Amino acid sequence: MRACVSAHSHAHAHPSTKIPKRLRLSQPPPSSRSHAHSRPSASPPSLEQLPNELLVPIAAGLVPVAPLTTRFALRPAGTWELRDASHQWADWLACHNALVAFAQTSQRMAAIARPLLFHTLVIRDAAALVTLALRMQHRPEIRPWIRELTCLANITGVNTIDDLHREWNRQIGVKWATSHHVGSDATIGLALLENVVMNAPNLRDLLIAFPDHELPSPDSESTSLDLLDPGIRDSLLRYVTSDPSAGRDEMPFASYFSFLESSKVESLRVYCHREELDRGLSFSRILADSAVANLASFTNLKTLELCCSAFGRYTNTDMLLPPLPHVENLRLYGSYLHEPRLVAICLACVNLQTLLVHFERSTTDEDRDFLPEGKTLSDALLGLAPTLRSLELVALPEGHYLTRGRERPRKPENHRLTCIPHLTKLESLTLDYRGVFGTLGIFEDDDGERLCQLLPPLLRDFTLVCEFGTAKDWKQIYLSNLDVILYGVECLCTTGAPRLSTLSLAIHSWPAKSRFHRRFNRELDEARRRCARAGIKFKTIDLLPCYQDEDEVEPAEEDEYEDEEGAEEDLDGGEAEDGEELELEEEDEASEYYFSGDDEFDPEREARRPKSFEEFLERLGEDHGHGMDELFYAYHEDRWDEYLF
C-alpha cells in the first residue's frame, strides 16, 4: 500500500515538492501492517452457523424410509430386485446410523435429531421389541415421536417367543408369567406389540412383515428355523377349517389384534410370509383376513396394503362388503383376487383414490355369474371416477383378470376396461394389454392410433405392461405386437393428448438379445427421441415379477425358440468383418420378424369378408341393433361372420 501511495503522489507533484507530513502520517506504521496480516482467518462454514429452521429439514432428510410392503423393488436401471427382510433391515440400519452420526455432532444437533431418531422404527428381533416397550414405559416423552413402526420379528415363532421371555427376564429380573396375568406364555410378543402401538399416540403407519427365512443373528452365524408355536398353530387350523362367517371366538389369536381398531393408525400394511413354504398357513395371513373382516371398524384407517392375500375369507354367495368410505388407498400385491371380489371392493370403497392390484391368479369364466349386482370391473371403476387418481391393474401369470362368461360358441368376445377414458381425475395409470386392448391379445394396425383415445385426458404417468399372449406364442408375434405399441407411442407424441410426463413400457428382456436385437434397439431409441422432443420421459422396465415364481421354484425349461440366441452369438463373432452385410440380412428377414402365425386359411370365408369396416356396416344395414364399439371390435377381431351369417 505504501508503494502505491508514493507512486500516485509523484505522478501529480513536482519532483522537488515534498510530501505533506499529514499524508505521511496517514500511512499505517509497519508494526500495524504486519499485525493486520497476522490476524487469524475467519472460521470455515459449518452446520452450527445455520438456524434451526434449516437444520430441522436437513435432519429430517436423514430419517430412514419405512420398508415396503412388497418384497420386490425396482432398480433405477429398470430391473426388479428381491428385497427380503434382511435387506430391508440393512437399508433401515444404514440410514438410521447416518442420523445417529448427525446427532452425535454436538449437543445442539442432538436436541434437533432426538425426536427424529424415533420417527421410523424397525423391530428386528426379540431384544429390540422388549427394549422398545420398556423404554416407552420409562421415558414417556418419546411416545409421541413414533410415527412409523415395522415389525420384522416373527413374534409367533417358537424361537422368538423363547428369546422374548429370556430378554424380558434379563432386563426386568422377573418372569413374564409373574408380571403379567393375561394371555399365555405364547402371547408375550403380541402383548408387547400391543403395548407399543397403544402407547404411541401419533403412530400413523404399521407394517407387520415377518421374514420368510430366519434373520441372521449378530451373535452366531448359524440360525435355526423359527417354526410357528404349536398353540398358535392349533388356533390357526381351527380358523382355516371354520365357517368364514364365524365370530372372533373361533380365532382368538386373530382377535388379539382387535386393539388396532381403537388405535389411530391410518396405514396398516401386512406381508403374508411363508410358513414352511406355505403362505396360506401363516399367522400374518390370519391377521390380514381378520383386518379385512373388521375393516368397517377401523374408522381411522385410510390406507390398507396387503401382500400375498386374498383380501379376506369369503364365498361366492357372500361377496358384498359393508360401506368403507374411510378407505382411500388400497394396494394388493401378489393378490389371489378374482373379478367379483374386486368389484365388491370398488363398490364398498366409494372414496377410493389409489387402487393397485397385482393378480397372481387368473379369473374363470364362471366368475361372471357371481358379479355383485351384475356389474363388471369396468362398471365399478366408472363409479370411482370422481375420486380415483391412481390405478394399477396387472395380471402377473398367464391369463387375465376380466371374466368372459358364456358367450358365442364360435369365438369369445374381447373384454377390456372401457371405463378408462372416462376416469377424468386419473393421473397415474399402469395396465397390461388386457385392460387396454382386451383379453384376446389380438392387435391390429389401428390399435396404435386408438391408444390416444383409450387414455384419460388428465393422465400424466402411463405404464403399459407388454406381455402379449402366452409362452407358447411365436416370438415374432410378440415383436410385431410391440411395433403396434411403439406406433401408439409415436401417435401420443404427435397429438400431445393426454399431456404425459412419463411413459414406460414393461417388456420382456429377451428382445434385446434376440436375432432382431438391432431392429429392436433402433425402434426403442427412435421412440425415446420422439418422446424427448415432446417433453415426455420414456423408459423401459422388465416385466413385473410374480410371487408364485418365488414360492414355487421350478426347473428351467429350454425354449424351443431360444436357439436364435446361439445363432446370434455365432453371427456376432464375425460382426467386425461383415457388420453391414448382417444389417442388410436382418432387413431381408422383415417378413419373419412380422410372422403372424400359421392359422389355416379358409378361401371361401375370406371371399365373403368385407373389404373395410364401412362395407361391414353397409351389409348390416341401419337397423342392426348393435353398438358401434361392439361392431368395431367384432370386425377387427375377425368375428364379422357372427353378425352377417
C-alpha positions in Angstrom: 0.0 0.0 0.0 2.9 2.3 0.8 4.4 1.8 -2.7 1.1 2.6 -4.3 0.6 5.8 -2.4 4.1 7.1 -3.2 3.7 6.4 -7.0 0.4 8.2 -7.0 1.9 11.2 -5.2 4.9 11.6 -7.6 2.6 11.3 -10.6 0.8 14.6 -9.7 3.6 16.5 -7.9 6.7 18.3 -8.9 9.9 16.3 -8.2 11.1 19.0 -5.8 7.8 19.1 -4.0 7.8 17.4 -0.6 5.1 15.1 0.5 2.9 16.7 3.2 3.5 15.5 6.7 -0.1 14.7 7.3 -0.2 12.5 4.3 2.8 10.6 5.6 1.2 10.2 9.0 -1.9 8.8 7.4 0.0 5.6 6.4 -0.2 2.8 9.0 3.1 2.1 10.7 5.0 -1.0 9.8 4.1 -2.7 13.0 0.4 -2.1 12.4 0.6 -3.5 8.9 2.4 -6.7 10.0 -0.2 -7.1 12.8 -3.0 -6.8 10.3 -1.6 -9.6 8.1 -1.1 -11.8 11.1 -4.7 -11.9 12.1 -6.3 -15.3 12.0 -8.6 -16.0 9.1 -12.4 -16.5 9.5 -13.6 -19.9 10.6 -14.8 -22.3 7.9 -18.6 -22.6 7.4 -20.3 -25.3 9.4 -23.8 -26.5 10.3 -23.6 -24.8 13.6 -23.9 -21.4 11.8 -27.3 -22.4 10.3 -30.6 -21.5 12.1 -32.8 -24.3 13.4 -35.3 -23.6 10.5 -32.7 -25.0 8.1 -31.2 -27.7 10.4 -34.5 -29.4 11.0 -35.2 -30.1 7.3 -31.6 -31.4 6.9 -32.0 -33.8 9.8 -35.5 -34.8 8.5 -33.8 -35.8 5.2 -31.8 -38.4 7.1 -34.8 -40.2 8.6 -35.0 -43.7 7.2 -37.8 -44.7 4.9 -40.1 -47.4 6.1 -39.7 -50.8 4.4 -42.0 -51.6 1.5 -45.0 -54.0 1.9 -43.9 -55.9 -1.2 -40.5 -57.6 -1.3 -39.9 -56.6 -4.9 -38.2 -53.3 -5.6 -37.5 -51.6 -8.9 -33.9 -50.7 -9.6 -33.1 -47.4 -11.4 -31.9 -49.5 -14.3 -35.4 -50.9 -14.8 -34.8 -54.3 -13.4 -36.5 -55.9 -10.3 -34.8 -57.0 -7.2 -36.0 -59.2 -4.4 -35.5 -57.3 -1.1 -36.3 -59.7 1.7 -36.4 -58.8 5.4 -32.6 -58.9 5.8 -32.2 -56.4 3.0 -34.9 -54.2 4.4 -33.3 -54.2 7.8 -29.9 -53.4 6.4 -31.3 -50.4 4.4 -33.0 -49.0 7.5 -29.9 -49.5 9.7 -27.7 -47.7 7.3 -30.0 -44.6 7.2 -30.5 -44.8 11.0 -26.7 -44.8 11.6 -26.4 -41.7 9.4 -29.0 -39.9 11.5 -27.2 -41.1 14.7 -23.9 -39.7 13.4 -25.6 -36.3 12.8 -27.0 -36.3 16.3 -23.5 -37.0 17.8 -22.0 -33.9 16.2 -22.9 -31.6 19.0 -25.5 -31.1 21.8 -27.4 -28.7 19.6 -27.6 -31.3 16.8 -28.6 -34.0 19.3 -31.5 -31.9 20.5 -32.7 -31.4 16.9 -32.3 -35.1 15.9 -33.5 -36.7 19.1 -37.3 -36.8 18.1 -36.4 -37.9 14.6 -34.5 -40.9 15.9 -37.8 -42.4 16.9 -39.8 -41.3 13.9 -39.4 -44.6 11.9 -38.6 -47.7 13.9 -37.9 -51.3 12.8 -38.3 -54.1 15.3 -35.8 -56.7 14.1 -35.7 -59.3 17.0 -36.9 -60.1 20.5 -34.4 -57.8 22.2 -35.5 -54.8 20.1 -39.2 -55.4 21.0 -38.6 -55.7 24.7 -36.2 -52.7 24.8 -38.6 -50.5 22.9 -41.6 -51.5 25.2 -39.6 -50.8 28.3 -38.1 -47.6 27.0 -41.5 -46.2 26.2 -42.6 -47.2 29.7 -39.7 -45.4 31.5 -39.4 -42.5 29.1 -42.9 -41.3 28.2 -41.6 -38.3 26.3 -40.6 -40.5 23.3 -44.1 -41.9 22.8 -45.4 -39.1 20.6 -42.3 -39.1 18.5 -43.1 -42.6 17.0 -44.8 -42.2 13.6 -43.9 -45.3 11.6 -43.4 -48.8 13.0 -42.3 -52.0 11.3 -42.2 -55.4 13.0 -39.8 -57.9 11.3 -39.6 -60.1 14.3 -41.7 -63.3 14.0 -43.4 -62.9 17.4 -45.4 -66.1 16.8 -42.3 -68.3 16.3 -41.1 -70.7 18.9 -37.5 -69.3 18.9 -38.6 -65.7 19.1 -41.1 -66.4 21.9 -38.3 -68.1 23.9 -36.0 -65.1 23.2 -38.7 -62.7 24.4 -39.0 -64.5 27.7 -35.3 -64.6 28.1 -34.8 -61.0 27.3 -37.7 -59.9 29.5 -36.2 -61.8 32.4 -32.8 -60.3 31.8 -34.0 -56.7 31.7 -36.7 -56.9 34.4 -35.5 -59.7 36.6 -39.0 -61.1 36.8 -40.6 -63.8 34.6 -43.3 -62.8 32.2 -45.9 -65.1 33.8 -45.3 -63.5 37.2 -45.6 -59.9 36.0 -48.5 -60.4 33.5 -51.6 -62.4 34.2 -53.3 -62.0 30.8 -52.9 -64.4 27.9 -50.4 -67.2 27.9 -46.6 -67.6 27.5 -47.0 -67.8 23.7 -48.7 -64.3 23.6 -45.8 -62.4 25.0 -44.9 -61.0 21.6 -48.4 -60.0 20.8 -48.9 -58.3 24.2 -45.6 -56.3 23.8 -46.6 -55.2 20.3 -50.0 -54.1 21.6 -48.3 -52.2 24.4 -46.1 -50.3 21.9 -48.9 -49.5 19.5 -51.4 -48.3 22.0 -48.8 -46.1 23.8 -47.8 -44.3 20.6 -50.5 -41.7 20.2 -49.1 -40.4 16.9 -48.4 -43.7 15.2 -49.7 -43.5 11.6 -48.1 -46.4 9.8 -47.8 -50.0 11.0 -46.2 -52.8 8.9 -46.3 -56.4 10.0 -43.8 -58.2 7.8 -42.4 -61.4 9.4 -39.4 -62.8 7.5 -39.7 -65.8 5.1 -36.4 -67.0 6.4 -34.8 -66.6 9.8 -32.8 -63.4 10.0 -29.1 -64.0 10.6 -28.2 -63.5 14.3 -25.4 -60.9 15.0 -24.1 -63.2 17.8 -24.0 -66.5 15.8 -23.6 -67.5 12.2 -26.0 -70.4 12.2 -29.7 -69.9 12.6 -32.4 -72.5 13.1 -35.9 -72.3 11.5 -38.3 -70.4 13.7 -41.4 -72.6 13.5 -44.9 -71.5 14.4 -45.8 -72.0 18.1 -48.0 -75.2 18.5 -50.7 -73.4 20.4 -51.0 -70.7 17.8 -50.9 -73.4 15.0 -53.9 -75.2 16.5 -55.8 -71.9 16.7 -54.8 -71.2 13.1 -56.0 -74.6 11.9 -59.3 -74.1 13.6 -59.7 -70.8 11.9 -58.9 -72.2 8.5 -61.4 -75.0 8.8 -64.1 -72.9 10.4 -67.0 -71.2 8.7 -65.9 -67.9 7.2 -68.9 -66.2 9.0 -67.7 -67.4 12.4 -67.1 -64.8 15.1 -63.9 -64.0 16.9 -64.3 -66.8 19.4 -63.2 -69.1 16.6 -59.9 -67.2 16.0 -58.7 -65.9 19.4 -55.2 -65.1 18.2 -56.6 -63.0 15.4 -58.9 -61.2 17.8 -55.9 -60.3 19.8 -55.2 -57.6 17.2 -58.6 -56.0 17.8 -56.7 -53.2 19.6 -55.9 -51.9 16.1 -59.5 -50.9 15.7 -59.2 -48.4 18.5 -55.8 -47.2 17.6 -55.1 -44.1 15.5 -53.2 -46.0 12.8 -54.0 -44.6 9.4 -52.0 -47.0 7.3 -52.0 -50.8 8.0 -49.7 -53.0 5.9 -49.3 -56.7 6.2 -46.9 -59.0 4.3 -48.2 -62.6 4.4 -44.9 -64.5 4.9 -44.2 -68.1 4.1 -44.7 -70.6 6.9 -43.0 -73.9 5.9 -43.3 -72.9 2.2 -47.0 -72.1 2.6 -48.4 -68.6 2.8 -52.0 -69.8 3.5 -51.0 -71.3 6.9 -49.1 -68.3 8.3 -50.2 -66.1 11.2 -49.8 -63.0 9.1 -52.4 -64.4 6.7 -54.8 -64.7 9.6 -54.1 -61.1 10.6 -54.8 -59.9 7.0 -58.1 -61.8 6.9 -59.1 -60.5 10.3 -58.3 -56.9 9.3 -60.5 -57.2 6.1 -63.3 -58.9 8.0 -63.4 -56.0 10.5 -62.4 -53.2 8.1 -65.5 -51.2 8.8 -64.4 -50.9 12.5 -61.1 -49.3 11.5 -62.6 -45.8 11.4 -59.2 -44.1 11.3 -57.7 -46.3 8.6 -57.1 -44.6 5.2 -54.6 -46.9 3.6 -54.5 -50.7 3.5 -51.8 -52.7 1.9 -51.7 -56.5 1.7 -49.2 -58.7 0.1 -50.0 -62.3 -1.0 -53.5 -62.2 0.4 -57.0 -63.0 -0.9 -58.5 -59.9 0.8 -60.4 -61.9 3.5 -62.2 -65.2 3.6 -65.4 -65.2 1.5 -67.6 -67.4 -0.6 -69.3 -66.8 -3.9 -72.6 -66.4 -2.1 -71.2 -63.9 0.4 -69.4 -61.4 -1.8 -70.6 -57.9 -0.7 -68.7 -55.8 1.8 -70.1 -53.2 4.2 -69.6 -49.5 3.2 -66.0 -48.4 3.6 -66.0 -44.7 2.9 -62.9 -44.0 5.0 -60.6 -46.2 2.9 -58.8 -44.0 0.3 -55.8 -46.1 -0.7 -55.8 -49.9 -1.4 -52.8 -51.8 -2.6 -52.9 -55.6 -3.0 -49.6 -57.1 -4.1 -49.5 -60.7 -5.2 -53.2 -61.0 -4.7 -55.4 -64.0 -5.2 -58.5 -61.9 -6.0 -60.9 -62.6 -8.8 -63.0 -60.0 -10.6 -66.2 -60.5 -8.4 -64.4 -59.8 -5.2 -62.6 -56.7 -6.7 -65.9 -55.4 -7.9 -67.3 -55.7 -4.4 -64.3 -53.8 -3.0 -64.8 -50.9 -5.5 -68.5 -50.7 -4.7 -67.7 -50.5 -0.9 -64.8 -48.0 -1.1 -66.7 -45.1 -2.7 -63.9 -42.6 -1.9 -61.0 -44.6 -3.3 -58.1 -42.6 -4.6 -55.5 -45.2 -5.2 -56.1 -48.8 -6.3 -53.3 -51.2 -7.0 -53.9 -54.9 -7.7 -51.3 -57.4 -8.9 -53.2 -60.6 -9.8 -51.4 -63.9 -9.0 -54.3 -66.0 -10.3 -56.4 -65.8 -13.4 -60.2 -65.4 -13.3 -62.5 -68.1 -14.6 -65.4 -67.8 -16.9 -67.8 -68.9 -14.2 -66.9 -65.8 -12.1 -69.3 -63.7 -14.2 -72.2 -65.4 -12.6 -71.1 -64.1 -9.2 -70.5 -60.4 -10.1 -72.1 -58.2 -7.4 -75.3 -56.5 -8.7 -74.3 -57.8 -12.2 -71.6 -55.1 -12.5 -68.3 -55.8 -14.2 -65.0 -54.3 -13.1 -65.3 -51.6 -15.7 -68.7 -50.6 -14.3 -67.3 -50.5 -10.7 -64.3 -48.4 -11.7 -66.6 -46.0 -13.5 -68.3 -45.3 -10.2 -65.0 -44.2 -8.8 -64.3 -41.6 -11.5 -64.9 -38.6 -9.2 -62.1 -39.7 -6.8 -59.7 -42.2 -8.4 -56.3 -40.7 -9.1 -54.0 -43.7 -9.4 -54.8 -47.1 -10.9 -52.6 -50.1 -11.4 -54.1 -53.5 -12.6 -51.6 -56.1 -13.8 -52.1 -59.9 -14.3 -48.7 -61.5 -13.5 -49.3 -65.1 -14.7 -50.8 -66.3 -17.9 -54.4 -65.5 -18.3 -56.5 -62.4 -17.4 -58.5 -60.8 -14.6 -61.6 -59.9 -16.6 -64.2 -62.6 -16.9 -65.7 -63.5 -20.2 -68.6 -65.7 -19.2 -70.8 -67.7 -21.5 -70.6 -66.2 -25.0 -71.0 -67.1 -28.6 -69.7 -70.6 -29.2 -67.7 -69.7 -32.3 -65.4 -67.1 -30.8 -65.1 -65.4 -27.4 -65.6 -61.6 -27.1 -62.7 -59.3 -26.4 -63.4 -57.8 -22.9 -61.5 -54.8 -21.8 -61.8 -51.8 -19.4 -64.0 -49.5 -21.4 -64.1 -47.1 -18.5 -60.5 -45.9 -18.7 -61.2 -42.8 -20.9 -63.9 -41.7 -18.6 -61.8 -41.6 -15.4 -61.4 -37.9 -15.6 -59.4 -37.5 -12.3 -56.9 -40.2 -13.1 -53.2 -39.0 -13.1 -51.3 -42.3 -12.9 -52.1 -45.5 -14.8 -50.4 -48.9 -15.1 -52.2 -51.5 -17.1 -51.3 -54.6 -19.0 -52.6 -55.1 -22.6 -55.6 -57.0 -21.3 -57.1 -53.8 -19.7 -56.3 -51.6 -22.7 -56.8 -53.7 -25.8 -58.8 -56.7 -24.5 -58.4 -60.3 -23.2 -57.8 -61.9 -26.6 -54.4 -60.2 -27.1 -55.1 -59.6 -30.8 -53.6 -56.4 -32.2 -54.5 -54.5 -35.3 -52.6 -51.8 -37.1 -55.0 -49.1 -36.0 -54.7 -50.1 -32.3 -51.7 -47.8 -32.1 -53.7 -44.9 -33.3 -56.5 -45.7 -30.9 -54.2 -45.6 -27.9 -54.7 -41.9 -27.7 -58.4 -42.3 -27.4 -58.1 -45.1 -24.8 -56.4 -42.9 -22.2 -58.0 -40.3 -19.8 -57.4 -36.6 -20.5 -55.6 -35.7 -17.3 -53.2 -38.6 -17.3 -49.5 -37.8 -16.5 -47.8 -41.1 -15.9 -48.6 -44.2 -18.1 -47.1 -47.6 -17.9 -48.1 -50.4 -20.3 -47.2 -54.0 -19.4 -46.4 -55.7 -22.7 -46.8 -59.4 -22.0 -48.9 -60.4 -25.0 -50.3 -64.0 -25.3 -48.6 -66.9 -23.6 -45.1 -68.5 -23.6 -46.3 -70.8 -26.4 -46.8 -68.0 -28.9 -44.2 -67.2 -31.5 -41.8 -64.5 -30.5 -42.2 -62.9 -33.9 -45.8 -62.2 -32.9 -44.6 -60.5 -29.8 -42.3 -58.3 -31.7 -45.0 -57.4 -34.2 -47.4 -56.5 -31.4 -44.7 -54.5 -29.8 -44.3 -52.5 -33.0 -48.0 -51.6 -32.8 -47.4 -50.3 -29.3 -44.4 -48.2 -30.4 -46.5 -46.8 -33.2 -49.0 -45.8 -30.5 -46.2 -44.1 -28.6 -45.4 -42.1 -31.8 -49.1 -41.1 -32.0 -49.1 -40.0 -28.4 -46.1 -37.8 -29.0 -47.6 -36.3 -32.1 -51.1 -35.5 -30.7 -49.9 -34.4 -27.3 -53.2 -35.7 -25.8 -53.0 -36.6 -23.0 -50.1 -34.4 -21.9 -47.9 -37.2 -20.4 -44.9 -36.6 -18.2 -43.6 -40.2 -18.2 -44.3 -43.1 -20.5 -43.0 -46.6 -19.5 -43.1 -50.0 -21.2 -42.7 -53.2 -19.3 -41.4 -55.7 -21.8 -39.6 -59.0 -21.9 -35.8 -59.0 -21.6 -35.1 -61.4 -24.4 -35.8 -59.0 -27.4 -32.6 -57.1 -26.6 -30.7 -60.4 -27.2 -32.7 -62.0 -29.9 -31.9 -62.3 -33.6 -33.6 -58.9 -34.2 -31.9 -57.0 -31.4 -30.6 -54.3 -33.7 -34.0 -53.5 -35.1 -35.5 -53.7 -31.6 -32.9 -51.3 -30.2 -33.3 -48.9 -33.1 -37.1 -48.7 -32.6 -36.7 -48.1 -28.9 -34.1 -45.3 -29.5 -36.4 -43.7 -32.0 -39.3 -43.8 -29.5 -37.1 -42.3 -26.9 -36.1 -39.5 -29.1 -39.7 -38.8 -30.1 -40.7 -38.6 -26.5 -37.9 -36.3 -25.6 -38.9 -33.9 -28.3 -42.4 -34.0 -27.0 -41.3 -33.4 -23.4 -42.1 -37.0 -22.3 -39.6 -39.1 -20.3 -39.6 -42.6 -22.0 -38.2 -45.6 -20.2 -38.4 -49.4 -20.4 -38.5 -51.8 -17.4 -38.6 -55.6 -17.0 -41.9 -57.4 -16.6 -43.3 -57.3 -13.1 -42.1 -60.3 -11.0 -44.5 -62.9 -9.6 -44.6 -64.3 -6.1 -45.6 -67.7 -7.4 -42.3 -67.9 -9.2 -40.5 -67.1 -6.0 -42.5 -69.6 -3.9 -42.6 -72.5 -6.4 -39.1 -73.0 -7.8 -39.4 -75.0 -11.0 -36.6 -76.3 -13.2 -35.8 -74.1 -16.1 -37.3 -75.4 -19.4 -35.5 -74.8 -22.6 -37.5 -72.7 -25.0 -37.6 -74.2 -28.5 -37.1 -70.7 -29.9 -34.1 -69.8 -27.7 -31.7 -71.3 -30.3 -31.9 -67.9 -32.0 -29.6 -66.5 -29.3 -27.0 -69.2 -30.0 -27.1 -68.4 -33.7 -26.8 -64.7 -32.8 -23.6 -65.3 -30.9 -22.1 -67.0 -33.9 -23.0 -64.0 -36.0 -21.6 -61.5 -33.5 -18.3 -63.3 -33.8 -17.9 -62.1 -37.3 -19.5 -58.7 -36.9 -16.3 -56.8 -37.4 -15.9 -58.2 -40.9 -19.3 -58.1 -42.4 -21.4 -56.0 -40.0 -23.1 -54.1 -42.9 -24.0 -57.4 -44.5 -25.7 -58.5 -41.3 -27.7 -55.4 -41.2 -28.9 -56.0 -44.8 -29.6 -59.6 -43.9 -31.6 -58.5 -40.9 -33.7 -56.2 -43.1 -34.4 -59.0 -45.5 -35.8 -61.0 -42.7 -38.6 -58.5 -42.0 -41.2 -61.0 -43.1 -40.1 -63.4 -40.5 -40.0 -60.5 -37.9 -43.7 -59.9 -38.6 -44.7 -63.5 -38.7 -48.3 -63.7 -37.8 -48.9 -67.4 -37.1 -49.9 -70.5 -39.0 -53.7 -70.4 -38.9 -55.4 -72.5 -41.6 -56.6 -70.3 -44.5 -60.2 -70.5 -45.5 -60.6 -69.1 -49.0 -64.5 -69.2 -49.0 -64.7 -67.3 -45.8 -62.1 -64.8 -46.9 -64.0 -64.2 -50.1 -67.1 -63.2 -48.1 -65.1 -60.9 -45.7 -66.0 -57.2 -46.1 -63.1 -55.2 -47.6 -63.5 -52.5 -45.0 -65.3 -51.6 -41.8 -67.6 -49.3 -43.8 -68.6 -52.1 -46.1 -69.3 -54.3 -43.0 -71.7 -51.6 -41.7 -73.4 -51.4 -45.1 -74.1 -55.1 -45.2 -75.6 -55.0 -41.7 -78.0 -52.2 -42.6 -79.2 -49.4 -40.4 -81.3 -51.5 -38.1 -78.6 -53.8 -36.9 -79.2 -53.1 -33.2 -75.6 -53.2 -32.1 -73.2 -50.6 -30.7 -70.5 -49.1 -32.9 -67.8 -50.1 -30.4 -69.0 -53.7 -30.4 -69.1 -53.8 -34.2 -65.7 -52.2 -34.5 -64.1 -54.9 -32.3 -66.0 -57.6 -34.0 -64.7 -56.6 -37.4 -61.1 -56.2 -36.4 -61.1 -59.3 -34.3 -62.3 -61.3 -37.3 -65.7 -62.0 -35.8 -67.6 -60.3 -38.5 -69.3 -63.5 -39.6 -71.1 -63.8 -36.3 -73.1 -60.7 -37.3 -73.5 -61.3 -41.0 -74.3 -65.0 -41.2 
